[in-house]
Amino acid sequence: MIALVRKISAIALVALVLFFTVISILAIWDIIQIEQILQKSLSTLLVIFVSSAIALFIFAVLYKSEEK
């Protein structure tokens, strides 16, 4: 179960990284005009990453399998 949560979280984070990377590249090449959007997007991505890391840590500690 934990492995599934980790895989889903990893896929979601990679998708967010790819999305924000495309937005950033389009902004660098002046294809789209952004002012505060890039900063807000990157800070949102950072918050999502940190909260996901904390959630995964909690699941790893609290729901640790007791197999030997």
N, CA, C, O and CB atoms as a CASP TS submission, in Angstrom:
PFRMAT TS
TARGET T0000
AUTHOR 0000-0000-0000
METHOD Language model
MODEL 1
PARENT N/A
ATOM      1  N   MET     1       0.825  -1.196   0.000  1.00  0.00           N
ATOM      2  CA  MET     1       0.000   0.000   0.000  1.00  0.00           C
ATOM      3  C   MET     1       0.867   1.256   0.000  1.00  0.00           C
ATOM      4  O   MET     1       0.598   2.214  -0.724  1.00  0.00           O
ATOM      5  CB  MET     1      -0.937   0.000   1.208  1.00  0.00           C
ATOM      6  N   ILE     2       1.902   1.231   0.820  1.00  0.00           N
ATOM      7  CA  ILE     2       2.792   2.386   0.890  1.00  0.00           C
ATOM      8  C   ILE     2       3.521   2.584  -0.432  1.00  0.00           C
ATOM      9  O   ILE     2       3.731   3.711  -0.880  1.00  0.00           O
ATOM     10  CB  ILE     2       3.800   2.221   2.032  1.00  0.00           C
ATOM     11  N   ALA     3       3.900   1.473  -1.043  1.00  0.00           N
ATOM     12  CA  ALA     3       4.593   1.561  -2.331  1.00  0.00           C
ATOM     13  C   ALA     3       3.688   2.199  -3.375  1.00  0.00           C
ATOM     14  O   ALA     3       4.149   2.977  -4.210  1.00  0.00           O
ATOM     15  CB  ALA     3       5.052   0.166  -2.801  1.00  0.00           C
ATOM     16  N   LEU     4       2.404   1.870  -3.328  1.00  0.00           N
ATOM     17  CA  LEU     4       1.454   2.468  -4.263  1.00  0.00           C
ATOM     18  C   LEU     4       1.315   3.963  -4.026  1.00  0.00           C
ATOM     19  O   LEU     4       1.268   4.743  -4.977  1.00  0.00           O
ATOM     20  CB  LEU     4       0.093   1.792  -4.143  1.00  0.00           C
ATOM     21  N   VAL     5       1.249   4.366  -2.760  1.00  0.00           N
ATOM     22  CA  VAL     5       1.144   5.796  -2.422  1.00  0.00           C
ATOM     23  C   VAL     5       2.397   6.532  -2.887  1.00  0.00           C
ATOM     24  O   VAL     5       2.313   7.637  -3.423  1.00  0.00           O
ATOM     25  CB  VAL     5       0.940   5.993  -0.890  1.00  0.00           C
ATOM     26  N   ARG     6       3.545   5.919  -2.681  1.00  0.00           N
ATOM     27  CA  ARG     6       4.805   6.536  -3.109  1.00  0.00           C
ATOM     28  C   ARG     6       4.858   6.668  -4.627  1.00  0.00           C
ATOM     29  O   ARG     6       5.293   7.694  -5.150  1.00  0.00           O
ATOM     30  CB  ARG     6       6.004   5.714  -2.609  1.00  0.00           C
ATOM     31  N   LYS     7       4.417   5.631  -5.333  1.00  0.00           N
ATOM     32  CA  LYS     7       4.442   5.686  -6.795  1.00  0.00           C
ATOM     33  C   LYS     7       3.493   6.760  -7.314  1.00  0.00           C
ATOM     34  O   LYS     7       3.839   7.511  -8.226  1.00  0.00           O
ATOM     35  CB  LYS     7       4.071   4.320  -7.392  1.00  0.00           C
ATOM     36  N   ILE     8       2.306   6.832  -6.738  1.00  0.00           N
ATOM     37  CA  ILE     8       1.338   7.846  -7.168  1.00  0.00           C
ATOM     38  C   ILE     8       1.855   9.244  -6.857  1.00  0.00           C
ATOM     39  O   ILE     8       1.726  10.150  -7.680  1.00  0.00           O
ATOM     40  CB  ILE     8      -0.027   7.620  -6.486  1.00  0.00           C
ATOM     41  N   SER     9       2.440   9.426  -5.674  1.00  0.00           N
ATOM     42  CA  SER     9       2.998  10.732  -5.314  1.00  0.00           C
ATOM     43  C   SER     9       4.144  11.116  -6.241  1.00  0.00           C
ATOM     44  O   SER     9       4.251  12.266  -6.666  1.00  0.00           O
ATOM     45  CB  SER     9       3.482  10.725  -3.861  1.00  0.00           C
ATOM     46  N   ALA    10       4.993  10.154  -6.549  1.00  0.00           N
ATOM     47  CA  ALA    10       6.119  10.426  -7.438  1.00  0.00           C
ATOM     48  C   ALA    10       5.633  10.813  -8.834  1.00  0.00           C
ATOM     49  O   ALA    10       6.154  11.750  -9.439  1.00  0.00           O
ATOM     50  CB  ALA    10       7.042   9.204  -7.521  1.00  0.00           C
ATOM     51  N   ILE    11       4.644  10.097  -9.336  1.00  0.00           N
ATOM     52  CA  ILE    11       4.113  10.412 -10.660  1.00  0.00           C
ATOM     53  C   ILE    11       3.469  11.793 -10.662  1.00  0.00           C
ATOM     54  O   ILE    11       3.644  12.558 -11.610  1.00  0.00           O
ATOM     55  CB  ILE    11       3.095   9.349 -11.102  1.00  0.00           C
ATOM     56  N   ALA    12       2.724  12.116  -9.604  1.00  0.00           N
ATOM     57  CA  ALA    12       2.082  13.431  -9.524  1.00  0.00           C
ATOM     58  C   ALA    12       3.124  14.546  -9.453  1.00  0.00           C
ATOM     59  O   ALA    12       2.975  15.574 -10.113  1.00  0.00           O
ATOM     60  CB  ALA    12       1.150  13.499  -8.303  1.00  0.00           C
ATOM     61  N   LEU    13       4.169  14.354  -8.664  1.00  0.00           N
ATOM     62  CA  LEU    13       5.214  15.374  -8.575  1.00  0.00           C
ATOM     63  C   LEU    13       5.964  15.542  -9.888  1.00  0.00           C
ATOM     64  O   LEU    13       6.296  16.663 -10.271  1.00  0.00           O
ATOM     65  CB  LEU    13       6.191  15.025  -7.469  1.00  0.00           C
ATOM     66  N   VAL    14       6.233  14.451 -10.575  1.00  0.00           N
ATOM     67  CA  VAL    14       6.912  14.539 -11.873  1.00  0.00           C
ATOM     68  C   VAL    14       6.031  15.263 -12.878  1.00  0.00           C
ATOM     69  O   VAL    14       6.527  16.062 -13.673  1.00  0.00           O
ATOM     70  CB  VAL    14       7.277  13.132 -12.399  1.00  0.00           C
ATOM     71  N   ALA    15       4.737  14.995 -12.853  1.00  0.00           N
ATOM     72  CA  ALA    15       3.819  15.691 -13.755  1.00  0.00           C
ATOM     73  C   ALA    15       3.799  17.185 -13.464  1.00  0.00           C
ATOM     74  O   ALA    15       3.791  17.999 -14.387  1.00  0.00           O
ATOM     75  CB  ALA    15       2.405  15.112 -13.635  1.00  0.00           C
ATOM     76  N   LEU    16       3.791  17.549 -12.184  1.00  0.00           N
ATOM     77  CA  LEU    16       3.823  18.971 -11.828  1.00  0.00           C
ATOM     78  C   LEU    16       5.134  19.623 -12.266  1.00  0.00           C
ATOM     79  O   LEU    16       5.135  20.748 -12.765  1.00  0.00           O
ATOM     80  CB  LEU    16       3.632  19.146 -10.315  1.00  0.00           C
ATOM     81  N   VAL    17       6.236  18.920 -12.079  1.00  0.00           N
ATOM     82  CA  VAL    17       7.533  19.461 -12.500  1.00  0.00           C
ATOM     83  C   VAL    17       7.556  19.682 -14.006  1.00  0.00           C
ATOM     84  O   VAL    17       8.028  20.718 -14.473  1.00  0.00           O
ATOM     85  CB  VAL    17       8.678  18.516 -12.085  1.00  0.00           C
ATOM     86  N   LEU    18       7.053  18.724 -14.764  1.00  0.00           N
ATOM     87  CA  LEU    18       7.019  18.876 -16.215  1.00  0.00           C
ATOM     88  C   LEU    18       6.120  20.037 -16.638  1.00  0.00           C
ATOM     89  O   LEU    18       6.471  20.798 -17.540  1.00  0.00           O
ATOM     90  CB  LEU    18       6.541  17.582 -16.866  1.00  0.00           C
ATOM     91  N   PHE    19       4.970  20.171 -15.994  1.00  0.00           N
ATOM     92  CA  PHE    19       4.059  21.269 -16.308  1.00  0.00           C
ATOM     93  C   PHE    19       4.716  22.619 -16.054  1.00  0.00           C
ATOM     94  O   PHE    19       4.688  23.500 -16.913  1.00  0.00           O
ATOM     95  CB  PHE    19       2.775  21.149 -15.486  1.00  0.00           C
ATOM     96  N   PHE    20       5.309  22.779 -14.873  1.00  0.00           N
ATOM     97  CA  PHE    20       5.931  24.056 -14.548  1.00  0.00           C
ATOM     98  C   PHE    20       7.187  24.309 -15.376  1.00  0.00           C
ATOM     99  O   PHE    20       7.536  25.462 -15.627  1.00  0.00           O
ATOM    100  CB  PHE    20       6.270  24.107 -13.071  1.00  0.00           C
ATOM    101  N   THR    21       7.866  23.258 -15.801  1.00  0.00           N
ATOM    102  CA  THR    21       9.020  23.420 -16.685  1.00  0.00           C
ATOM    103  C   THR    21       8.588  23.959 -18.041  1.00  0.00           C
ATOM    104  O   THR    21       9.225  24.860 -18.586  1.00  0.00           O
ATOM    105  CB  THR    21       9.759  22.086 -16.857  1.00  0.00           C
ATOM    106  N   VAL    22       7.511  23.412 -18.583  1.00  0.00           N
ATOM    107  CA  VAL    22       6.999  23.902 -19.868  1.00  0.00           C
ATOM    108  C   VAL    22       6.563  25.359 -19.750  1.00  0.00           C
ATOM    109  O   VAL    22       6.856  26.165 -20.633  1.00  0.00           O
ATOM    110  CB  VAL    22       5.821  23.032 -20.351  1.00  0.00           C
ATOM    111  N   ILE    23       5.871  25.701 -18.676  1.00  0.00           N
ATOM    112  CA  ILE    23       5.454  27.094 -18.448  1.00  0.00           C
ATOM    113  C   ILE    23       6.679  28.007 -18.378  1.00  0.00           C
ATOM    114  O   ILE    23       6.688  29.091 -18.961  1.00  0.00           O
ATOM    115  CB  ILE    23       4.620  27.211 -17.139  1.00  0.00           C
ATOM    116  N   SER    24       7.708  27.561 -17.662  1.00  0.00           N
ATOM    117  CA  SER    24       8.927  28.369 -17.527  1.00  0.00           C
ATOM    118  C   SER    24       9.632  28.565 -18.857  1.00  0.00           C
ATOM    119  O   SER    24      10.081  29.670 -19.164  1.00  0.00           O
ATOM    120  CB  SER    24       9.880  27.721 -16.538  1.00  0.00           C
ATOM    121  N   ILE    25       9.734  27.517 -19.642  1.00  0.00           N
ATOM    122  CA  ILE    25      10.406  27.622 -20.945  1.00  0.00           C
ATOM    123  C   ILE    25       9.632  28.542 -21.875  1.00  0.00           C
ATOM    124  O   ILE    25      10.227  29.349 -22.590  1.00  0.00           O
ATOM    125  CB  ILE    25      10.564  26.233 -21.591  1.00  0.00           C
ATOM    126  N   LEU    26       8.309  28.425 -21.870  1.00  0.00           N
ATOM    127  CA  LEU    26       7.505  29.325 -22.702  1.00  0.00           C
ATOM    128  C   LEU    26       7.653  30.778 -22.258  1.00  0.00           C
ATOM    129  O   LEU    26       7.636  31.684 -23.090  1.00  0.00           O
ATOM    130  CB  LEU    26       6.030  28.914 -22.655  1.00  0.00           C
ATOM    131  N   ALA    27       7.798  31.003 -20.971  1.00  0.00           N
ATOM    132  CA  ALA    27       7.986  32.364 -20.475  1.00  0.00           C
ATOM    133  C   ALA    27       9.370  32.903 -20.846  1.00  0.00           C
ATOM    134  O   ALA    27       9.512  34.082 -21.171  1.00  0.00           O
ATOM    135  CB  ALA    27       7.795  32.406 -18.953  1.00  0.00           C
ATOM    136  N   ILE    28      10.375  32.050 -20.800  1.00  0.00           N
ATOM    137  CA  ILE    28      11.728  32.481 -21.155  1.00  0.00           C
ATOM    138  C   ILE    28      11.785  32.914 -22.619  1.00  0.00           C
ATOM    139  O   ILE    28      12.443  33.901 -22.949  1.00  0.00           O
ATOM    140  CB  ILE    28      12.743  31.350 -20.892  1.00  0.00           C
ATOM    141  N   TRP    29      11.108  32.191 -23.486  1.00  0.00           N
ATOM    142  CA  TRP    29      11.119  32.506 -24.909  1.00  0.00           C
ATOM    143  C   TRP    29      10.060  33.536 -25.285  1.00  0.00           C
ATOM    144  O   TRP    29       9.824  33.777 -26.469  1.00  0.00           O
ATOM    145  CB  TRP    29      10.912  31.246 -25.716  1.00  0.00           C
ATOM    146  N   ASP    30       9.426  34.138 -24.297  1.00  0.00           N
ATOM    147  CA  ASP    30       8.409  35.184 -24.486  1.00  0.00           C
ATOM    148  C   ASP    30       7.238  34.730 -25.347  1.00  0.00           C
ATOM    149  O   ASP    30       6.634  35.533 -26.059  1.00  0.00           O
ATOM    150  CB  ASP    30       9.040  36.406 -25.110  1.00  0.00           C
ATOM    151  N   ILE    31       6.926  33.468 -25.282  1.00  0.00           N
ATOM    152  CA  ILE    31       5.749  32.967 -25.985  1.00  0.00           C
ATOM    153  C   ILE    31       4.499  33.292 -25.179  1.00  0.00           C
ATOM    154  O   ILE    31       3.448  33.603 -25.739  1.00  0.00           O
ATOM    155  CB  ILE    31       5.858  31.441 -26.233  1.00  0.00           C
ATOM    156  N   ILE    32       4.625  33.216 -23.857  1.00  0.00           N
ATOM    157  CA  ILE    32       3.544  33.640 -22.982  1.00  0.00           C
ATOM    158  C   ILE    32       4.072  34.732 -22.068  1.00  0.00           C
ATOM    159  O   ILE    32       5.261  34.760 -21.750  1.00  0.00           O
ATOM    160  CB  ILE    32       2.975  32.444 -22.161  1.00  0.00           C
ATOM    161  N   GLN    33       3.217  35.607 -21.657  1.00  0.00           N
ATOM    162  CA  GLN    33       3.604  36.702 -20.775  1.00  0.00           C
ATOM    163  C   GLN    33       3.184  36.374 -19.350  1.00  0.00           C
ATOM    164  O   GLN    33       1.999  36.240 -19.045  1.00  0.00           O
ATOM    165  CB  GLN    33       2.974  38.038 -21.237  1.00  0.00           C
ATOM    166  N   ILE    34       4.172  36.249 -18.499  1.00  0.00           N
ATOM    167  CA  ILE    34       3.875  36.017 -17.093  1.00  0.00           C
ATOM    168  C   ILE    34       4.675  36.996 -16.259  1.00  0.00           C
ATOM    169  O   ILE    34       5.805  37.350 -16.595  1.00  0.00           O
ATOM    170  CB  ILE    34       4.189  34.555 -16.685  1.00  0.00           C
ATOM    171  N   GLU    35       4.084  37.416 -15.194  1.00  0.00           N
ATOM    172  CA  GLU    35       4.789  38.312 -14.273  1.00  0.00           C
ATOM    173  C   GLU    35       4.951  37.640 -12.918  1.00  0.00           C
ATOM    174  O   GLU    35       6.061  37.273 -12.532  1.00  0.00           O
ATOM    175  CB  GLU    35       4.032  39.654 -14.122  1.00  0.00           C
ATOM    176  N   GLN    36       3.875  37.483 -12.212  1.00  0.00           N
ATOM    177  CA  GLN    36       3.931  36.850 -10.905  1.00  0.00           C
ATOM    178  C   GLN    36       3.602  35.358 -10.972  1.00  0.00           C
ATOM    179  O   GLN    36       3.755  34.647  -9.979  1.00  0.00           O
ATOM    180  CB  GLN    36       2.980  37.544  -9.955  1.00  0.00           C
ATOM    181  N   ILE    37       3.157  34.885 -12.122  1.00  0.00           N
ATOM    182  CA  ILE    37       2.708  33.502 -12.233  1.00  0.00           C
ATOM    183  C   ILE    37       3.858  32.529 -12.005  1.00  0.00           C
ATOM    184  O   ILE    37       3.673  31.512 -11.336  1.00  0.00           O
ATOM    185  CB  ILE    37       2.078  33.258 -13.600  1.00  0.00           C
ATOM    186  N   LEU    38       5.025  32.812 -12.540  1.00  0.00           N
ATOM    187  CA  LEU    38       6.151  31.896 -12.403  1.00  0.00           C
ATOM    188  C   LEU    38       6.570  31.761 -10.943  1.00  0.00           C
ATOM    189  O   LEU    38       6.795  30.650 -10.463  1.00  0.00           O
ATOM    190  CB  LEU    38       7.333  32.374 -13.250  1.00  0.00           C
ATOM    191  N   GLN    39       6.675  32.865 -10.246  1.00  0.00           N
ATOM    192  CA  GLN    39       7.063  32.821  -8.836  1.00  0.00           C
ATOM    193  C   GLN    39       6.018  32.073  -8.009  1.00  0.00           C
ATOM    194  O   GLN    39       6.366  31.256  -7.156  1.00  0.00           O
ATOM    195  CB  GLN    39       7.255  34.245  -8.288  1.00  0.00           C
ATOM    196  N   LYS    40       4.748  32.350  -8.259  1.00  0.00           N
ATOM    197  CA  LYS    40       3.695  31.664  -7.529  1.00  0.00           C
ATOM    198  C   LYS    40       3.667  30.180  -7.871  1.00  0.00           C
ATOM    199  O   LYS    40       3.430  29.349  -6.994  1.00  0.00           O
ATOM    200  CB  LYS    40       2.343  32.297  -7.828  1.00  0.00           C
ATOM    201  N   SER    41       3.905  29.839  -9.127  1.00  0.00           N
ATOM    202  CA  SER    41       3.904  28.439  -9.540  1.00  0.00           C
ATOM    203  C   SER    41       5.045  27.669  -8.889  1.00  0.00           C
ATOM    204  O   SER    41       4.850  26.553  -8.407  1.00  0.00           O
ATOM    205  CB  SER    41       4.003  28.336 -11.058  1.00  0.00           C
ATOM    206  N   LEU    42       6.225  28.257  -8.876  1.00  0.00           N
ATOM    207  CA  LEU    42       7.365  27.580  -8.266  1.00  0.00           C
ATOM    208  C   LEU    42       7.202  27.450  -6.755  1.00  0.00           C
ATOM    209  O   LEU    42       7.575  26.429  -6.178  1.00  0.00           O
ATOM    210  CB  LEU    42       8.651  28.328  -8.586  1.00  0.00           C
ATOM    211  N   SER    43       6.653  28.464  -6.118  1.00  0.00           N
ATOM    212  CA  SER    43       6.433  28.356  -4.674  1.00  0.00           C
ATOM    213  C   SER    43       5.347  27.324  -4.376  1.00  0.00           C
ATOM    214  O   SER    43       5.429  26.611  -3.375  1.00  0.00           O
ATOM    215  CB  SER    43       6.046  29.729  -4.078  1.00  0.00           C
ATOM    216  N   THR    44       4.338  27.239  -5.230  1.00  0.00           N
ATOM    217  CA  THR    44       3.311  26.211  -5.065  1.00  0.00           C
ATOM    218  C   THR    44       3.912  24.822  -5.227  1.00  0.00           C
ATOM    219  O   THR    44       3.601  23.913  -4.457  1.00  0.00           O
ATOM    220  CB  THR    44       2.172  26.417  -6.076  1.00  0.00           C
ATOM    221  N   LEU    45       4.766  24.658  -6.219  1.00  0.00           N
ATOM    222  CA  LEU    45       5.433  23.379  -6.437  1.00  0.00           C
ATOM    223  C   LEU    45       6.295  23.003  -5.234  1.00  0.00           C
ATOM    224  O   LEU    45       6.328  21.838  -4.838  1.00  0.00           O
ATOM    225  CB  LEU    45       6.291  23.433  -7.707  1.00  0.00           C
ATOM    226  N   LEU    46       6.983  23.966  -4.656  1.00  0.00           N
ATOM    227  CA  LEU    46       7.808  23.719  -3.475  1.00  0.00           C
ATOM    228  C   LEU    46       6.943  23.281  -2.299  1.00  0.00           C
ATOM    229  O   LEU    46       7.297  22.342  -1.585  1.00  0.00           O
ATOM    230  CB  LEU    46       8.612  24.975  -3.105  1.00  0.00           C
ATOM    231  N   VAL    47       5.822  23.947  -2.093  1.00  0.00           N
ATOM    232  CA  VAL    47       4.928  23.584  -0.994  1.00  0.00           C
ATOM    233  C   VAL    47       4.375  22.177  -1.198  1.00  0.00           C
ATOM    234  O   VAL    47       4.313  21.398  -0.247  1.00  0.00           O
ATOM    235  CB  VAL    47       3.775  24.597  -0.876  1.00  0.00           C
ATOM    236  N   ILE    48       3.975  21.841  -2.418  1.00  0.00           N
ATOM    237  CA  ILE    48       3.454  20.504  -2.704  1.00  0.00           C
ATOM    238  C   ILE    48       4.538  19.456  -2.482  1.00  0.00           C
ATOM    239  O   ILE    48       4.260  18.387  -1.938  1.00  0.00           O
ATOM    240  CB  ILE    48       2.919  20.424  -4.149  1.00  0.00           C
ATOM    241  N   PHE    49       5.760  19.746  -2.894  1.00  0.00           N
ATOM    242  CA  PHE    49       6.861  18.807  -2.715  1.00  0.00           C
ATOM    243  C   PHE    49       7.152  18.568  -1.240  1.00  0.00           C
ATOM    244  O   PHE    49       7.310  17.425  -0.813  1.00  0.00           O
ATOM    245  CB  PHE    49       8.112  19.319  -3.417  1.00  0.00           C
ATOM    246  N   VAL    50       7.224  19.638  -0.465  1.00  0.00           N
ATOM    247  CA  VAL    50       7.533  19.498   0.958  1.00  0.00           C
ATOM    248  C   VAL    50       6.419  18.756   1.682  1.00  0.00           C
ATOM    249  O   VAL    50       6.692  17.872   2.494  1.00  0.00           O
ATOM    250  CB  VAL    50       7.755  20.873   1.600  1.00  0.00           C
ATOM    251  N   SER    51       5.180  19.101   1.401  1.00  0.00           N
ATOM    252  CA  SER    51       4.071  18.409   2.063  1.00  0.00           C
ATOM    253  C   SER    51       4.013  16.939   1.662  1.00  0.00           C
ATOM    254  O   SER    51       3.676  16.092   2.490  1.00  0.00           O
ATOM    255  CB  SER    51       2.744  19.093   1.729  1.00  0.00           C
ATOM    256  N   SER    52       4.330  16.624   0.424  1.00  0.00           N
ATOM    257  CA  SER    52       4.366  15.224  -0.009  1.00  0.00           C
ATOM    258  C   SER    52       5.491  14.465   0.682  1.00  0.00           C
ATOM    259  O   SER    52       5.313  13.316   1.087  1.00  0.00           O
ATOM    260  CB  SER    52       4.533  15.138  -1.531  1.00  0.00           C
ATOM    261  N   ALA    53       6.634  15.099   0.814  1.00  0.00           N
ATOM    262  CA  ALA    53       7.754  14.451   1.491  1.00  0.00           C
ATOM    263  C   ALA    53       7.418  14.183   2.959  1.00  0.00           C
ATOM    264  O   ALA    53       7.742  13.119   3.487  1.00  0.00           O
ATOM    265  CB  ALA    53       9.021  15.319   1.383  1.00  0.00           C
ATOM    266  N   ILE    54       6.780  15.131   3.608  1.00  0.00           N
ATOM    267  CA  ILE    54       6.387  14.943   5.002  1.00  0.00           C
ATOM    268  C   ILE    54       5.348  13.832   5.126  1.00  0.00           C
ATOM    269  O   ILE    54       5.429  13.002   6.031  1.00  0.00           O
ATOM    270  CB  ILE    54       5.838  16.252   5.587  1.00  0.00           C
ATOM    271  N   ALA    55       4.374  13.816   4.220  1.00  0.00           N
ATOM    272  CA  ALA    55       3.345  12.773   4.259  1.00  0.00           C
ATOM    273  C   ALA    55       3.967  11.398   4.030  1.00  0.00           C
ATOM    274  O   ALA    55       3.605  10.442   4.716  1.00  0.00           O
ATOM    275  CB  ALA    55       2.254  13.047   3.203  1.00  0.00           C
ATOM    276  N   LEU    56       4.885  11.282   3.088  1.00  0.00           N
ATOM    277  CA  LEU    56       5.540  10.002   2.838  1.00  0.00           C
ATOM    278  C   LEU    56       6.380   9.560   4.031  1.00  0.00           C
ATOM    279  O   LEU    56       6.440   8.372   4.345  1.00  0.00           O
ATOM    280  CB  LEU    56       6.412  10.091   1.593  1.00  0.00           C
ATOM    281  N   PHE    57       7.028  10.516   4.696  1.00  0.00           N
ATOM    282  CA  PHE    57       7.803  10.193   5.894  1.00  0.00           C
ATOM    283  C   PHE    57       6.893   9.677   6.998  1.00  0.00           C
ATOM    284  O   PHE    57       7.217   8.699   7.672  1.00  0.00           O
ATOM    285  CB  PHE    57       8.584  11.423   6.382  1.00  0.00           C
ATOM    286  N   ILE    58       5.761  10.331   7.180  1.00  0.00           N
ATOM    287  CA  ILE    58       4.813   9.896   8.210  1.00  0.00           C
ATOM    288  C   ILE    58       4.302   8.498   7.901  1.00  0.00           C
ATOM    289  O   ILE    58       4.237   7.651   8.793  1.00  0.00           O
ATOM    290  CB  ILE    58       3.633  10.883   8.319  1.00  0.00           C
ATOM    291  N   PHE    59       3.937   8.245   6.644  1.00  0.00           N
ATOM    292  CA  PHE    59       3.473   6.910   6.279  1.00  0.00           C
ATOM    293  C   PHE    59       4.572   5.870   6.479  1.00  0.00           C
ATOM    294  O   PHE    59       4.294   4.753   6.917  1.00  0.00           O
ATOM    295  CB  PHE    59       2.992   6.895   4.828  1.00  0.00           C
ATOM    296  N   ALA    60       5.803   6.222   6.165  1.00  0.00           N
ATOM    297  CA  ALA    60       6.905   5.273   6.309  1.00  0.00           C
ATOM    298  C   ALA    60       7.168   4.950   7.776  1.00  0.00           C
ATOM    299  O   ALA    60       7.534   3.822   8.105  1.00  0.00           O
ATOM    300  CB  ALA    60       8.173   5.829   5.658  1.00  0.00           C
ATOM    301  N   VAL    61       6.986   5.925   8.654  1.00  0.00           N
ATOM    302  CA  VAL    61       7.253   5.700  10.072  1.00  0.00           C
ATOM    303  C   VAL    61       6.066   5.021  10.751  1.00  0.00           C
ATOM    304  O   VAL    61       6.257   4.062  11.499  1.00  0.00           O
ATOM    305  CB  VAL    61       7.575   7.026  10.772  1.00  0.00           C
ATOM    306  N   LEU    62       4.863   5.491  10.511  1.00  0.00           N
ATOM    307  CA  LEU    62       3.695   4.975  11.213  1.00  0.00           C
ATOM    308  C   LEU    62       3.207   3.645  10.660  1.00  0.00           C
ATOM    309  O   LEU    62       2.756   2.789  11.421  1.00  0.00           O
ATOM    310  CB  LEU    62       2.585   5.977  11.154  1.00  0.00           C
ATOM    311  N   TYR    63       3.288   3.461   9.364  1.00  0.00           N
ATOM    312  CA  TYR    63       2.773   2.254   8.739  1.00  0.00           C
ATOM    313  C   TYR    63       3.903   1.341   8.281  1.00  0.00           C
ATOM    314  O   TYR    63       3.784   0.641   7.275  1.00  0.00           O
ATOM    315  CB  TYR    63       1.880   2.610   7.563  1.00  0.00           C
ATOM    316  N   LYS    64       4.983   1.356   9.020  1.00  0.00           N
ATOM    317  CA  LYS    64       6.133   0.538   8.659  1.00  0.00           C
ATOM    318  C   LYS    64       5.757  -0.938   8.782  1.00  0.00           C
ATOM    319  O   LYS    64       5.188  -1.364   9.787  1.00  0.00           O
ATOM    320  CB  LYS    64       7.359   0.874   9.556  1.00  0.00           C
ATOM    321  N   SER    65       6.078  -1.697   7.762  1.00  0.00           N
ATOM    322  CA  SER    65       5.758  -3.126   7.808  1.00  0.00           C
ATOM    323  C   SER    65       6.666  -3.815   8.818  1.00  0.00           C
ATOM    324  O   SER    65       7.824  -3.433   8.990  1.00  0.00           O
ATOM    325  CB  SER    65       5.909  -3.779   6.404  1.00  0.00           C
ATOM    326  N   GLU    66       6.133  -4.823   9.478  1.00  0.00           N
ATOM    327  CA  GLU    66       6.885  -5.512  10.525  1.00  0.00           C
ATOM    328  C   GLU    66       7.417  -6.853  10.025  1.00  0.00           C
ATOM    329  O   GLU    66       7.477  -7.821  10.783  1.00  0.00           O
ATOM    330  CB  GLU    66       6.006  -5.722  11.764  1.00  0.00           C
ATOM    331  N   GLU    67       7.803  -6.910   8.749  1.00  0.00           N
ATOM    332  CA  GLU    67       8.367  -8.129   8.191  1.00  0.00           C
ATOM    333  C   GLU    67       9.844  -8.191   8.505  1.00  0.00           C
ATOM    334  O   GLU    67      10.537  -7.174   8.504  1.00  0.00           O
ATOM    335  CB  GLU    67       8.132  -8.204   6.677  1.00  0.00           C
ATOM    336  N   LYS    68      10.327  -9.411   8.776  1.00  0.00           N
ATOM    337  CA  LYS    68      11.755  -9.580   9.071  1.00  0.00           C
ATOM    338  C   LYS    68      12.375 -10.555   8.109  1.00  0.00           C
ATOM    339  O   LYS    68      13.572 -10.831   8.194  1.00  0.00           O
ATOM    340  CB  LYS    68      11.968 -10.057  10.509  1.00  0.00           C
TER
END
